[in-house]
């Protein structure tokens, strides 16, 4: 069980291993298929892959002396030693001294084939080789083939380092929690329980007496929980003569003490309404969560911003589960557009690299590629970009090597669907999303937004090809990227309005200007500084350009402002926008917020009165903005081998915080005349604006421009700096 495990553990002396990506696909299928809509099972509408049912695990060994190994397997297995099968399914096996080949083949239709081998020196870890296809054959003489076209991969693993905790028994942590208040509803005898804040878990019915159905209605608001006709989620549990039946799944269990529901739900409020003949003495819950470590921190002179950071961190914790999911109430699915933002926020909060890898593997699935990721054109590109970000923050070349073949086949699919100009358009079966916009927005023809994402994806392919040493493909992707980049401005730039138009359809530029493509072009470096300044004036800061109302795209909008040094403006925006949610009573951040809405209008979306998610991963973007653009910490070279620190108070009197790195942290305190900084991993420059040359307890500042200075940091000791804020 996960409760005894570390989320970010690496392969130990012994660990359970499987075919890479298979466990993630299996586990993701279990999670994605937990969604219900008013009690009805609601599976994902995209293609679901499955694990390989037969996998061979192999290891070449060289022993100085004989050694006994213990073998554990999830599935039916055989052992082949030096090409010869051994009797039965031995749980112990003695390996003779010398060089030998050990092969264990496992079949398991229900869960991913996995093994755990424990010996003095021979143990399962990521160095074992695995394959799902054995292309060996035996000729008429009985001789096995000497050559093989079998494709091998390095074994997959996570943190199952005990033979008693096989991967198929995974579960998140559970912790009892109680409500903070209860209100009797005399009209129908029900009770409304308030658990104090947005949460996630399993309801416990205590001291239930009699026969009948107990109706349970969940809500992120009291209005939703009390609306039995339109609340998004509900349960019906029947108690009858010593048996308990979950009427949604028809699962029957013996009544014995308190009854804990098997399925988890998101809620703050729960309305429990028993039918005549049955009474519920009390209600509790088991809070379900991933035991992630809060490695990032932030505090400043603005108490409201501190609360925004805290609620953002809690929102991230609720949506960081087996994988990074979008929202905990409605979808509970893994979406690529949501995930790529969660990755970035994660790097400034948890730095849980395994969670990023698990989510990336699940989203990609298996070959052959038959559709875009989540069926959404832009979400495929976010998947590529997420790998680019992952490598920059972690420096994990092994994962790039593992995922690269699936990147190639995914990009082959993308390129097979481009038009004569090498640009992507939405074809049959493609969902062109962009954003939930409050204004009409065409999805036809070539969208400038999509081409910019494609161009960045090709750049990612070029980078990853170089990492794995595929020079030929690296050159190919580089040519494709350069060709597309050269077409962007001639195709989409409107000189008069100083902006990229939204799309080109039938060879004609549209009249629409919006922020999406323009801010991505700024953030991803597609404009020079003069063009960036013009786009900021004519688009990003132009009140006549349609406003963005989703936290999803506010993430990128505010990043573009921060990148241009507008932290004071962004601070006001964060206090207005995320502070506005807090003033509406939010205990986690929402899928969408419109300050013009009133009352229960804040709960509605998708044509449903409670369709909006009030705990949505993309709502936590201040975590990323604060870490990267206020504390100012970011990697310059992969894995923080080199970093840069550019603190910007942005209207704050003081701030302090910690940004995690792969194996360390960067912490700093900043006010208007001093800086304290300590980096326990990597080296890099600290950049400051000051009226005079800053004075440092370590090293010397060099001038880089008008009132601009930098200090090279290559010590793990704290550095104290005096400066004069401009």
C-alpha positions as CSV (number, residue, x, y, z in Angstrom):
1,X,0.0,0.0,0.0
2,X,1.2,3.5,-0.7
3,X,0.8,4.6,2.9
4,X,4.1,3.0,3.7
5,X,5.9,4.3,0.6
6,X,7.5,7.4,-0.6
7,X,5.9,9.0,-3.7
8,X,9.3,9.9,-5.2
9,X,11.2,6.8,-4.4
10,X,13.8,5.3,-6.8
11,X,14.6,1.7,-7.6
12,X,16.2,0.1,-4.5
13,X,18.2,-3.1,-4.1
14,X,15.0,-5.0,-4.9
15,X,11.8,-3.6,-6.4
16,X,8.9,-4.8,-8.4
17,X,9.4,-4.3,-12.2
18,X,7.1,-4.4,-15.2
19,X,7.1,-3.3,-18.9
20,X,7.6,0.5,-18.9
21,X,4.3,2.4,-19.1
22,X,2.1,-0.7,-18.7
23,X,1.5,-0.2,-15.0
24,X,0.7,3.5,-15.5
25,X,-1.9,2.6,-18.3
26,X,-3.5,0.0,-16.1
27,X,-3.6,2.2,-13.0
28,X,-4.8,5.1,-15.1
29,X,-7.7,3.1,-16.5
30,X,-8.8,2.2,-13.0
31,X,-8.7,5.9,-12.0
32,X,-10.3,7.3,-15.2
33,X,-13.1,4.9,-14.9
34,X,-14.2,6.0,-11.4
35,X,-16.1,8.9,-12.9
36,X,-19.9,8.9,-12.4
37,X,-22.6,11.3,-13.4
38,X,-25.5,11.2,-11.0
39,X,-24.7,7.6,-10.2
40,X,-24.2,6.4,-13.8
41,X,-20.8,5.0,-14.8
42,X,-19.1,7.5,-17.2
43,X,-15.9,6.1,-18.9
44,X,-13.5,8.3,-20.9
45,X,-14.5,8.9,-24.5
46,X,-11.0,8.5,-25.9
47,X,-9.3,5.2,-26.8
48,X,-8.2,3.2,-23.7
49,X,-5.1,1.1,-24.1
50,X,-4.2,-1.9,-22.0
51,X,-1.1,-3.6,-20.7
52,X,0.8,-6.4,-22.5
53,X,-0.5,-9.6,-21.1
54,X,2.8,-11.6,-21.6
55,X,6.1,-10.0,-20.7
56,X,9.6,-11.5,-20.5
57,X,12.1,-10.2,-18.0
58,X,15.8,-10.9,-18.6
59,X,19.1,-10.4,-16.9
60,X,22.6,-11.4,-17.8
61,X,24.5,-12.3,-14.6
62,X,28.1,-13.0,-13.7
63,X,28.5,-14.6,-10.3
64,X,31.7,-15.3,-8.3
65,X,29.8,-17.9,-6.3
66,X,26.5,-19.7,-6.3
67,X,23.5,-17.6,-5.1
68,X,19.9,-18.4,-4.2
69,X,17.2,-16.0,-5.3
70,X,13.6,-15.7,-4.3
71,X,11.0,-15.1,-7.0
72,X,7.7,-13.3,-6.7
73,X,5.4,-12.7,-9.6
74,X,2.0,-11.1,-10.4
75,X,0.8,-13.7,-12.9
76,X,1.6,-17.2,-14.1
77,X,5.3,-17.5,-14.9
78,X,8.1,-19.7,-16.1
79,X,11.9,-19.6,-15.5
80,X,14.3,-20.2,-18.3
81,X,18.0,-20.4,-17.3
82,X,20.6,-20.5,-20.1
83,X,17.9,-21.2,-22.6
84,X,16.4,-24.2,-20.7
85,X,13.0,-24.1,-19.0
86,X,12.9,-25.2,-15.4
87,X,10.1,-27.2,-13.8
88,X,7.0,-25.5,-12.5
89,X,7.0,-21.9,-11.1
90,X,9.9,-22.1,-8.7
91,X,9.7,-19.5,-5.8
92,X,13.4,-20.2,-5.0
93,X,16.1,-20.9,-7.5
94,X,19.9,-21.4,-7.1
95,X,22.1,-19.7,-9.6
96,X,25.5,-21.3,-10.2
97,X,28.7,-19.3,-10.4
98,X,29.7,-17.9,-13.7
99,X,28.1,-16.0,-16.6
100,X,24.5,-17.0,-17.3
101,X,21.2,-15.7,-18.8
102,X,18.1,-15.6,-16.6
103,X,14.7,-15.2,-18.2
104,X,11.4,-15.0,-16.4
105,X,8.2,-14.9,-18.6
106,X,4.9,-13.8,-16.9
107,X,1.4,-13.9,-18.2
108,X,-1.4,-11.9,-16.5
109,X,-4.6,-10.9,-18.2
110,X,-6.0,-9.0,-15.2
111,X,-3.1,-6.8,-14.0
112,X,0.3,-5.9,-15.5
113,X,2.8,-8.8,-15.4
114,X,5.4,-7.9,-12.8
115,X,8.2,-9.7,-10.9
116,X,10.2,-9.2,-7.8
117,X,13.5,-11.1,-7.5
118,X,15.6,-11.0,-4.3
119,X,19.1,-12.4,-3.9
120,X,22.4,-11.4,-2.5
121,X,23.5,-9.7,-5.7
122,X,20.8,-10.6,-8.2
123,X,17.8,-8.3,-7.6
124,X,15.1,-6.8,-9.9
125,X,15.7,-3.2,-10.7
126,X,15.6,-0.9,-13.7
127,X,18.6,-2.5,-15.3
128,X,16.6,-5.6,-16.2
129,X,15.5,-5.8,-19.8
130,X,11.9,-6.5,-20.8
131,X,10.0,-7.3,-23.9
132,X,6.4,-8.0,-24.9
133,X,7.4,-10.0,-28.0
134,X,9.7,-13.0,-28.2
135,X,10.7,-13.3,-31.8
136,X,12.8,-16.5,-31.2
137,X,11.9,-19.6,-33.1
138,X,13.0,-23.3,-33.2
139,X,13.8,-25.0,-36.5
140,X,13.1,-28.6,-37.5
141,X,16.2,-29.8,-35.8
142,X,15.2,-28.2,-32.5
143,X,17.8,-25.5,-32.6
144,X,16.8,-22.0,-31.4
145,X,17.4,-19.0,-33.6
146,X,20.8,-17.3,-33.1
147,X,19.5,-13.8,-34.0
148,X,16.4,-11.9,-33.0
149,X,14.4,-8.9,-34.0
150,X,13.0,-8.7,-30.5
151,X,12.8,-5.1,-29.1
152,X,13.9,-4.8,-25.5
153,X,13.4,-1.9,-23.1
154,X,14.6,-1.1,-19.6
155,X,12.2,-2.3,-16.9
156,X,9.7,0.0,-15.5
157,X,9.3,0.5,-11.7
158,X,7.9,2.9,-9.2
159,X,8.4,2.4,-5.4
160,X,7.1,-1.1,-4.6
161,X,10.1,-2.3,-2.8
162,X,8.6,-5.1,-0.7
163,X,7.5,-8.4,-2.0
164,X,4.4,-8.2,0.3
165,X,3.2,-5.0,-1.5
166,X,2.7,-6.0,-5.2
167,X,1.8,-3.2,-7.6
168,X,-1.7,-4.4,-8.2
169,X,-2.6,-3.7,-4.5
170,X,-1.8,0.0,-4.8
171,X,-4.0,2.5,-2.9
172,X,-3.7,6.1,-1.8
173,X,-3.6,7.1,1.9
174,X,-6.8,7.2,3.9
175,X,-7.3,9.3,7.0
176,X,-10.5,9.7,9.1
177,X,-12.0,13.1,9.1
178,X,-15.2,14.6,10.7
179,X,-17.6,17.3,9.7
180,X,-17.5,20.7,11.3
181,X,-21.2,21.3,11.5
182,X,-24.5,19.5,10.8
183,X,-28.0,21.0,10.1
184,X,-31.2,19.0,10.4
185,X,-33.7,19.5,7.5
186,X,-37.0,18.7,9.1
187,X,-39.0,18.8,5.8
188,X,-37.7,15.3,4.9
189,X,-35.7,14.2,7.8
190,X,-32.3,14.6,6.2
191,X,-29.2,16.1,7.5
192,X,-26.7,18.5,5.8
193,X,-23.1,17.9,6.9
194,X,-20.4,20.5,6.3
195,X,-16.8,19.3,6.3
196,X,-15.5,22.8,6.4
197,X,-13.6,22.9,3.1
198,X,-13.4,21.2,-0.3
199,X,-12.2,17.6,0.2
200,X,-12.1,14.2,-1.3
201,X,-12.8,10.7,0.1
202,X,-15.3,8.1,1.1
203,X,-18.4,8.7,3.2
204,X,-18.8,6.5,6.3
205,X,-22.4,5.8,7.5
206,X,-22.3,5.1,11.3
207,X,-24.8,3.3,13.5
208,X,-27.3,2.6,10.7
209,X,-30.4,0.9,11.9
210,X,-33.4,-0.6,10.0
211,X,-34.1,-1.5,6.5
212,X,-34.3,0.9,3.6
213,X,-32.3,3.2,1.2
214,X,-30.0,5.9,2.4
215,X,-29.7,8.7,-0.2
216,X,-26.5,10.6,-0.2
217,X,-26.2,13.9,-2.2
218,X,-22.8,15.6,-2.6
219,X,-22.0,19.2,-3.2
220,X,-19.2,21.7,-3.4
221,X,-21.8,24.1,-2.2
222,X,-24.8,23.7,0.1
223,X,-27.1,24.6,-2.8
224,X,-25.7,21.6,-4.8
225,X,-25.9,19.1,-2.0
226,X,-29.5,20.1,-1.2
227,X,-30.6,19.9,-4.9
228,X,-31.5,16.3,-5.1
229,X,-32.6,16.6,-8.8
230,X,-29.5,18.4,-10.2
231,X,-26.5,17.7,-7.9
232,X,-23.6,16.3,-10.0
233,X,-22.9,13.2,-7.8
234,X,-25.0,11.1,-5.5
235,X,-25.1,7.6,-4.0
236,X,-27.9,5.3,-2.9
237,X,-27.2,2.6,-0.4
238,X,-29.8,-0.1,0.6
239,X,-29.7,-1.7,4.0
240,X,-31.7,-4.9,4.2
241,X,-31.7,-7.9,6.6
242,X,-28.0,-7.8,7.4
243,X,-26.9,-6.9,3.8
244,X,-25.8,-3.7,2.3
245,X,-26.1,-3.0,-1.4
246,X,-24.6,-0.1,-3.4
247,X,-27.4,0.5,-5.9
248,X,-25.0,2.2,-8.4
249,X,-22.8,-0.8,-8.7
250,X,-25.0,-3.6,-7.4
251,X,-22.1,-4.6,-5.0
252,X,-23.4,-6.5,-2.0
253,X,-21.6,-6.8,1.3
254,X,-22.5,-8.1,4.8
255,X,-23.6,-5.4,7.2
256,X,-21.0,-5.3,10.0
257,X,-20.5,-2.1,12.0
258,X,-20.1,1.2,10.2
259,X,-20.5,1.1,6.4
260,X,-17.8,2.8,4.3
261,X,-18.7,3.6,0.7
262,X,-16.3,2.0,-1.8
263,X,-16.2,4.9,-4.3
264,X,-14.7,8.3,-3.6
265,X,-16.3,11.6,-4.2
266,X,-15.4,15.3,-4.1
267,X,-17.4,17.5,-1.8
268,X,-17.6,20.0,1.0
269,X,-21.2,19.4,1.8
270,X,-23.1,16.1,2.1
271,X,-26.8,15.7,2.4
272,X,-27.8,12.4,3.9
273,X,-31.5,11.6,3.5
274,X,-32.6,8.1,4.7
275,X,-35.9,6.8,3.5
276,X,-38.6,5.6,6.0
277,X,-37.6,2.6,7.9
278,X,-33.8,3.3,8.2
279,X,-31.9,5.8,10.3
280,X,-28.3,6.9,10.2
281,X,-26.7,7.7,13.6
282,X,-23.8,9.8,12.3
283,X,-21.6,10.4,9.3
284,X,-17.9,10.5,8.9
285,X,-15.4,10.3,6.0
286,X,-12.1,8.8,5.1
287,X,-10.0,11.5,3.4
288,X,-8.1,10.0,0.5
289,X,-4.8,11.6,-0.6
290,X,-1.4,11.2,-2.0
291,X,1.3,11.7,0.6
292,X,3.3,14.3,-1.3
293,X,5.9,16.5,0.4
294,X,5.5,20.2,0.4
295,X,9.0,21.1,-0.7
296,X,8.2,24.7,-1.9
297,X,7.1,27.5,0.4
298,X,6.2,31.2,0.2
299,X,5.4,34.0,2.5
300,X,5.2,37.8,1.9
301,X,4.0,41.1,3.3
302,X,0.6,40.7,1.7
303,X,-1.6,38.4,3.8
304,X,-4.1,37.9,0.9
305,X,-1.4,36.7,-1.4
306,X,-0.2,34.3,1.3
307,X,-3.7,32.8,1.4
308,X,-3.8,32.6,-2.4
309,X,-0.6,30.6,-2.3
310,X,-1.9,28.4,0.5
311,X,-5.2,27.7,-1.3
312,X,-3.4,27.1,-4.5
313,X,-1.1,24.6,-2.8
314,X,-4.1,22.8,-1.4
315,X,-5.8,22.8,-4.8
316,X,-2.7,21.1,-6.2
317,X,-2.6,18.6,-3.4
318,X,-6.2,17.6,-4.0
319,X,-5.6,17.2,-7.8
320,X,-2.3,15.4,-7.4
321,X,-3.3,11.8,-7.0
322,X,-2.1,8.6,-8.8
323,X,-1.7,11.1,-11.7
324,X,-2.3,14.8,-12.1
325,X,-6.0,15.1,-12.8
326,X,-8.1,18.1,-13.8
327,X,-10.8,18.4,-11.2
328,X,-11.9,16.1,-8.4
329,X,-15.7,16.4,-8.7
330,X,-16.8,16.1,-12.3
331,X,-14.2,14.7,-14.6
332,X,-11.6,13.1,-12.4
333,X,-9.7,12.3,-15.7
334,X,-6.2,13.0,-16.9
335,X,-6.2,15.7,-19.5
336,X,-3.0,16.8,-21.2
337,X,-3.8,20.6,-21.2
338,X,-4.5,20.5,-17.5
339,X,-1.5,18.2,-16.8
340,X,1.1,20.4,-18.5
341,X,0.2,23.3,-16.1
342,X,0.2,20.9,-13.1
343,X,3.7,19.8,-14.0
344,X,5.0,23.4,-13.8
345,X,3.2,24.1,-10.6
346,X,4.5,20.8,-9.2
347,X,8.1,21.9,-9.9
348,X,7.6,24.8,-7.6
349,X,5.7,22.9,-4.9
350,X,6.3,19.2,-4.6
351,X,8.9,18.5,-7.4
352,X,7.3,15.0,-7.6
353,X,9.1,13.8,-10.8
354,X,7.5,10.3,-10.7
355,X,4.0,11.8,-10.9
356,X,5.0,13.7,-14.0
357,X,6.4,10.6,-15.6
358,X,3.3,8.5,-14.7
359,X,1.0,11.1,-16.2
360,X,3.0,11.5,-19.3
361,X,3.1,7.7,-19.9
362,X,-0.7,7.4,-19.3
363,X,-1.6,10.2,-21.6
364,X,0.4,8.8,-24.5
365,X,-0.8,5.3,-24.3
366,X,0.4,2.9,-26.9
367,X,0.9,2.5,-30.7
368,X,-0.7,2.7,-33.1
369,X,-1.8,6.3,-32.8
370,X,-5.3,6.7,-34.0
371,X,-6.3,10.0,-32.5
372,X,-4.9,13.1,-30.7
373,X,-4.3,12.9,-27.0
374,X,-7.7,13.2,-25.2
375,X,-8.9,13.7,-28.9
376,X,-7.8,17.3,-28.6
377,X,-5.4,18.8,-31.2
378,X,-3.8,21.3,-28.8
379,X,-3.5,18.7,-26.0
380,X,-1.2,16.6,-28.2
381,X,1.1,19.6,-28.5
382,X,1.0,20.2,-24.7
383,X,2.1,16.6,-24.2
384,X,5.3,17.3,-26.2
385,X,5.9,20.6,-24.5
386,X,5.5,18.9,-21.1
387,X,8.4,16.6,-21.9
388,X,10.5,19.6,-22.9
389,X,9.7,21.2,-19.5
390,X,10.4,17.9,-17.7
391,X,13.9,17.6,-19.1
392,X,14.7,21.2,-18.3
393,X,13.6,21.0,-14.7
394,X,14.9,17.5,-13.9
395,X,17.7,16.6,-16.4
396,X,16.3,13.1,-16.6
397,X,17.8,11.7,-19.8
398,X,16.7,8.1,-19.0
399,X,13.0,9.1,-19.2
400,X,13.6,11.0,-22.5
401,X,15.2,7.9,-23.9
402,X,12.3,5.7,-22.7
403,X,9.5,8.0,-24.1
404,X,11.3,9.1,-27.3
405,X,10.0,6.2,-29.5
406,X,6.4,7.1,-28.5
407,X,7.2,10.8,-29.2
408,X,8.3,9.8,-32.7
409,X,5.1,7.9,-33.5
410,X,3.0,10.6,-32.0
411,X,4.7,13.2,-34.2
412,X,4.4,11.0,-37.3
413,X,0.6,11.0,-36.7
414,X,0.6,14.8,-36.4
415,X,2.7,15.4,-39.5
416,X,0.5,13.0,-41.5
417,X,-2.4,15.3,-40.9
418,X,-0.9,18.6,-41.9
419,X,-2.0,20.7,-44.9
420,X,0.0,21.6,-48.0
421,X,1.7,24.4,-46.0
422,X,2.8,22.1,-43.3
423,X,0.2,23.5,-40.8
424,X,-2.4,21.7,-38.8
425,X,-6.1,22.1,-39.1
426,X,-8.9,20.4,-37.3
427,X,-9.8,17.2,-39.2
428,X,-12.7,14.7,-38.7
429,X,-12.4,13.4,-35.1
430,X,-10.3,16.3,-33.9
431,X,-11.4,18.5,-31.1
432,X,-9.9,21.9,-31.5
433,X,-10.2,23.3,-28.0
434,X,-8.0,26.4,-27.2
435,X,-10.1,27.6,-24.3
436,X,-13.6,27.9,-22.9
437,X,-14.1,31.4,-24.4
438,X,-16.9,33.8,-23.6
439,X,-16.9,35.1,-27.2
440,X,-17.5,33.5,-30.6
441,X,-14.3,31.9,-31.8
442,X,-13.9,30.0,-35.1
443,X,-12.2,26.6,-35.0
444,X,-12.0,26.3,-38.7
445,X,-9.0,26.5,-41.0
446,X,-5.4,27.0,-39.6
447,X,-5.4,28.6,-36.2
448,X,-2.3,30.6,-35.4
449,X,-2.5,29.3,-31.8
450,X,-2.2,25.7,-33.0
451,X,0.8,26.4,-35.3
452,X,2.8,28.0,-32.5
453,X,2.2,24.9,-30.4
454,X,3.2,22.7,-33.3
455,X,6.3,24.7,-33.8
456,X,7.3,24.3,-30.1
457,X,6.5,20.6,-30.3
458,X,8.9,20.2,-33.3
459,X,11.6,22.1,-31.3
460,X,11.0,19.6,-28.4
461,X,11.4,16.7,-30.8
462,X,14.7,18.2,-32.0
463,X,15.9,18.6,-28.4
464,X,15.0,15.1,-27.4
465,X,16.5,13.6,-30.6
466,X,19.8,15.3,-29.5
467,X,19.5,13.9,-26.0
468,X,19.1,10.3,-27.2
469,X,21.7,10.8,-30.0
470,X,19.4,10.5,-33.0
471,X,21.2,13.1,-35.1
472,X,19.3,12.3,-38.3
473,X,15.9,12.8,-36.8
474,X,17.2,15.8,-34.9
475,X,18.1,17.5,-38.2
476,X,14.7,16.5,-39.7
477,X,12.7,18.0,-36.9
478,X,14.9,21.1,-36.9
479,X,14.2,21.7,-40.6
480,X,10.5,21.2,-40.0
481,X,10.5,23.6,-37.1
482,X,12.5,26.3,-39.0
483,X,10.2,25.9,-42.1
484,X,7.0,26.4,-40.0
485,X,8.5,29.2,-37.9
486,X,9.3,31.1,-41.1
487,X,5.7,30.9,-42.3
488,X,4.0,32.1,-39.1
489,X,4.4,35.9,-39.5
490,X,3.7,36.0,-43.3
491,X,0.6,33.9,-42.7
492,X,-0.9,35.4,-39.6
493,X,0.6,38.8,-38.9
494,X,-1.6,41.8,-39.3
495,X,0.7,44.8,-39.7
496,X,-2.0,47.4,-39.2
497,X,-3.2,45.9,-35.9
498,X,0.2,44.7,-34.8
499,X,-1.0,41.3,-33.9
500,X,-1.4,37.7,-35.0
501,X,-4.9,37.1,-36.3
502,X,-6.8,34.2,-34.9
503,X,-6.9,32.0,-38.1
504,X,-6.7,31.7,-41.8
505,X,-9.5,30.0,-43.6
506,X,-9.7,29.4,-47.4
507,X,-6.5,31.5,-47.8
508,X,-7.9,34.6,-46.0
509,X,-6.9,36.1,-42.7
510,X,-9.8,36.4,-40.3
511,X,-10.7,39.7,-38.7
512,X,-10.5,38.3,-35.2
513,X,-7.7,39.2,-32.8
514,X,-7.5,37.4,-29.4
515,X,-4.8,36.9,-26.8
516,X,-4.2,33.2,-27.2
517,X,-1.7,33.0,-30.0
518,X,-0.2,36.3,-29.2
519,X,0.6,35.5,-25.6
520,X,2.0,32.1,-26.5
521,X,4.2,33.7,-29.1
522,X,5.6,36.0,-26.4
523,X,6.0,33.2,-23.8
524,X,7.7,30.8,-26.3
525,X,10.0,33.4,-27.8
526,X,8.5,33.7,-31.3
527,X,8.7,37.6,-31.3
528,X,11.7,39.9,-31.0
529,X,11.6,42.5,-28.3
530,X,10.3,45.3,-30.5
531,X,7.4,43.1,-31.7
532,X,6.8,41.9,-28.2
533,X,6.4,45.5,-27.0
534,X,4.0,46.2,-29.8
535,X,1.9,43.1,-29.1
536,X,1.8,43.9,-25.4
537,X,0.4,47.4,-26.2
538,X,-2.0,46.4,-29.0
539,X,-3.2,43.1,-27.7
540,X,-2.3,42.0,-24.2
541,X,-3.0,45.4,-22.6
542,X,-5.8,46.5,-25.0
543,X,-9.2,46.5,-23.3
544,X,-10.9,46.1,-26.6
545,X,-9.4,42.6,-27.1
546,X,-11.7,40.0,-25.6
547,X,-10.9,39.2,-21.9
548,X,-9.8,35.8,-20.7
549,X,-12.0,34.4,-17.9
550,X,-10.6,30.9,-17.3
551,X,-7.7,30.3,-14.9
552,X,-6.5,27.9,-17.6
553,X,-5.5,30.7,-20.0
554,X,-5.0,33.3,-17.2
555,X,-2.0,31.1,-16.4
556,X,-0.4,32.0,-19.7
557,X,-1.7,35.5,-19.9
558,X,-0.2,36.5,-16.6
559,X,3.1,34.7,-17.4
560,X,3.4,36.9,-20.5
561,X,2.9,40.0,-18.3
562,X,5.5,38.8,-15.7
563,X,8.0,38.0,-18.5
564,X,7.8,41.6,-19.5
565,X,8.5,42.9,-15.9
566,X,4.9,43.7,-15.0
567,X,4.8,42.0,-11.6
568,X,3.0,44.9,-10.0
569,X,0.2,44.6,-12.5
570,X,0.1,40.8,-12.1
571,X,0.0,41.2,-8.3
572,X,-3.1,43.3,-8.6
573,X,-4.6,40.8,-11.1
574,X,-4.0,37.9,-8.7
575,X,-5.6,39.7,-5.8
576,X,-8.6,40.7,-8.0
577,X,-9.1,37.3,-9.7
578,X,-8.0,34.7,-7.2
579,X,-8.8,37.0,-4.3
580,X,-12.2,37.3,-5.8
581,X,-12.7,33.6,-5.5
582,X,-11.6,33.7,-1.9
583,X,-14.1,36.5,-1.2
584,X,-16.8,34.2,-2.7
585,X,-15.9,31.6,-0.1
586,X,-13.6,29.4,-2.1
587,X,-11.5,26.8,-0.2
588,X,-9.9,25.6,-3.4
589,X,-9.6,27.3,-6.8
590,X,-12.2,27.0,-9.5
591,X,-12.3,25.8,-13.1
592,X,-13.6,29.3,-14.2
593,X,-14.3,32.6,-12.4
594,X,-16.3,35.5,-13.8
595,X,-16.5,38.4,-11.3
596,X,-19.7,39.6,-13.1
597,X,-21.5,36.4,-11.9
598,X,-23.6,36.6,-8.7
599,X,-24.6,34.0,-6.2
600,X,-25.3,30.5,-7.7
601,X,-24.2,31.8,-11.1
602,X,-20.7,31.0,-9.9
603,X,-21.7,27.3,-9.7
604,X,-23.0,26.8,-13.2
605,X,-21.2,25.6,-16.3
606,X,-21.9,23.4,-19.4
607,X,-25.6,24.3,-19.2
608,X,-25.8,22.6,-15.8
609,X,-26.5,24.5,-12.5
610,X,-23.6,22.8,-10.7
611,X,-21.4,21.8,-13.7
612,X,-18.5,24.0,-12.7
613,X,-15.6,22.4,-10.8
614,X,-14.7,24.3,-7.7
615,X,-11.4,22.5,-7.3
616,X,-9.6,22.5,-10.6
617,X,-5.8,22.0,-11.1
618,X,-5.4,24.9,-13.5
619,X,-6.8,27.2,-10.9
620,X,-3.6,27.0,-8.8
621,X,-1.4,28.9,-11.3
622,X,-0.2,31.5,-8.7
623,X,2.1,28.7,-7.3
624,X,4.0,28.8,-10.6
625,X,3.9,32.5,-11.2
626,X,5.2,33.3,-7.7
627,X,8.0,30.8,-7.8
628,X,9.3,31.7,-11.3
629,X,8.5,35.4,-11.5
630,X,8.5,36.8,-8.0
631,X,11.0,34.6,-6.2
632,X,12.4,34.5,-9.7
633,X,13.9,31.0,-9.7
634,X,14.2,28.9,-12.9
635,X,16.6,26.4,-14.5
636,X,18.9,27.6,-17.2
637,X,20.5,24.2,-17.9
638,X,18.8,20.8,-17.5
639,X,18.2,19.7,-13.9
640,X,19.2,23.0,-12.4
641,X,22.8,22.3,-13.4
642,X,22.7,26.0,-13.9
643,X,20.0,28.3,-12.6
644,X,19.0,31.9,-12.6
645,X,17.5,33.9,-9.7
646,X,15.8,37.2,-10.5
647,X,13.7,38.3,-7.5
648,X,11.0,40.9,-8.2
649,X,9.0,42.3,-5.2
650,X,6.4,43.6,-7.6
651,X,4.8,45.9,-5.0
652,X,5.5,43.7,-2.0
653,X,7.4,45.0,1.0
654,X,9.2,41.6,1.5
655,X,8.9,38.0,0.5
656,X,10.6,34.7,1.3
657,X,10.4,31.3,0.0
658,X,11.9,28.0,-1.1
659,X,12.0,26.5,-4.6
660,X,12.8,22.8,-4.8
661,X,15.4,21.4,-7.2
662,X,15.9,17.7,-8.2
663,X,18.1,17.0,-5.2
664,X,18.2,20.3,-3.2
665,X,16.5,23.7,-3.0
666,X,17.0,27.4,-3.5
667,X,15.8,29.6,-0.7
668,X,15.7,33.4,-0.4
669,X,14.5,36.3,1.5
670,X,14.1,39.7,-0.2
671,X,13.0,43.1,1.0
672,X,13.7,46.6,-0.3
673,X,17.3,46.7,0.8
674,X,18.6,43.2,1.4
675,X,18.6,39.7,0.0
676,X,19.5,36.4,1.6
677,X,20.0,33.5,-0.8
678,X,21.1,29.9,-0.5
679,X,21.3,27.2,-3.2
680,X,22.1,23.7,-2.2
681,X,22.3,22.4,-5.7
682,X,23.7,23.7,-9.0
683,X,25.2,27.1,-9.7
684,X,24.1,30.2,-11.5
685,X,23.5,34.0,-11.5
686,X,21.5,36.1,-9.1
687,X,20.2,39.2,-11.0
688,X,19.3,42.4,-9.2
689,X,18.3,46.0,-10.0
690,X,19.9,48.5,-7.7
691,X,20.7,52.2,-7.5
692,X,24.3,51.3,-6.7
693,X,26.5,48.3,-6.8
694,X,25.2,45.7,-4.4
695,X,27.4,44.5,-1.6
696,X,27.7,40.7,-1.1
697,X,29.1,38.5,1.7
698,X,30.3,36.2,-1.1
699,X,31.8,37.1,-4.5
700,X,31.4,40.4,-6.3
701,X,28.6,41.8,-8.4
702,X,29.3,42.7,-12.0
703,X,27.4,45.4,-13.9
704,X,25.3,44.2,-16.9
705,X,23.4,47.3,-17.8
706,X,21.8,50.5,-16.4
707,X,21.3,49.8,-12.7
708,X,21.5,46.0,-13.5
709,X,23.9,43.7,-11.7
710,X,24.6,40.0,-11.4
711,X,26.4,37.7,-8.9
712,X,27.7,34.2,-9.7
713,X,26.6,31.7,-7.0
714,X,28.7,28.6,-6.7
715,X,28.5,28.0,-2.9
716,X,26.0,26.1,-0.8
717,X,26.4,28.6,2.0
718,X,23.9,31.5,2.6
719,X,24.9,34.7,0.9
720,X,23.8,38.1,2.4
721,X,23.5,41.0,0.1
722,X,22.8,44.7,0.6
723,X,21.3,46.7,-2.3
724,X,19.1,49.8,-3.0
725,X,15.8,49.0,-4.6
726,X,15.0,51.2,-7.6
